[in-house]
Amino acid sequence: MKQSIITALNGRRFNFLQRMRLWQKFVLLGAVAVALAGYPAYRVFQSLEESISLARTEESGLGAITASLELVRTLQDHRGSSNSVIMGDEK
């Protein structure tokens, strides 16, 4: 008795597939495939866009970093020179 109920339910549930033409089944299958692959593809492209944006932001800060490194080098050189003069060493 139970098996006949399940068979009857499955028959009603997938009856529309039997009424569809072959090209309609392929269109349905393609639509399901696009829907299933669409979200992961969207997330991958979104992640790539965020990575590119981060790289551009980092690249835009390189000018300030190189200028500040040059300032630090100059200050260290000045500190060493002034320390030499204070200690009485002459170069």
N, C-alpha and C positions, 0 to 999 in steps of 0.2 A: 504493500500500500504506500509506504513512504517513498519508495523509489519511483513509483508512477507519478507522484505529486511533483518530485524534483524534475523529472523528465518533462512533465507538462509545463512547469514554470520555465525551464530552459528553452523549451520550444517556443513559448510566447515571447520570451525575452529577446531572442535572436532571430525572430521571424522576419524582421525588417531587412536583415542581411540577405536572406534568401530571395527577397523580392527585388533587391538592387541588381542593376546590371554590373558587369565586370568593371567597366571604366568608372562607375560610381563608387565601387568598393575601393579602387585604387586612389581616387580623389579623397575619400574618407581616410584611408590609411596615410596618405600624404599630409593631410591636414593635421592628423594626430601627431605625426612625426615632427612637423614644423612646430606645433604647439609644445611638444616635449623638449625639443632641442632649442627653442627660442629663448627661454629664460636662462639656461646656463650660458648660452652664447652672449646674451645681453650682459650677464655678470662678468664674463671674461673681458668683453670690450670696455665695460665700465672700470674694471680694475686696471686695464692697460691705460685708459685715459687718465686715471688718477696717478699712475706711475709717471706718465709723461709730464703731467702738470707739476708733480713734485720735482722732477729732474729740471724742468725749466725754472722753477722757483729757486732751486739750489744754484743753478747756473747764473741766475741774475745776481746772486749775492757774492759771486767770485771777485768782482771788481772791488767791493768794499773789503773783502778779506785780504786781498793782495796789498791794498793800500795800508791796512792796519798792520800787516806783517812787516812792511817796509818801515812803518813808524816804530815798531818794536825793535827792529834791527838798528835803526838810527839811535834810538834811546839807549840801547845797550852799548853801542859804540861810544856814545857821549858819556855814559856812566863810567865806562872803563877809562876813557881819556881823562875825565875829571878826577877820578880816583888816583890816576897816575900823577896828575899835577898836584893834588893835595898831599900825596905821600912824598913828593919831592923827586920822583923819578922823571927823567926827561928822555924822550925817545929821539 
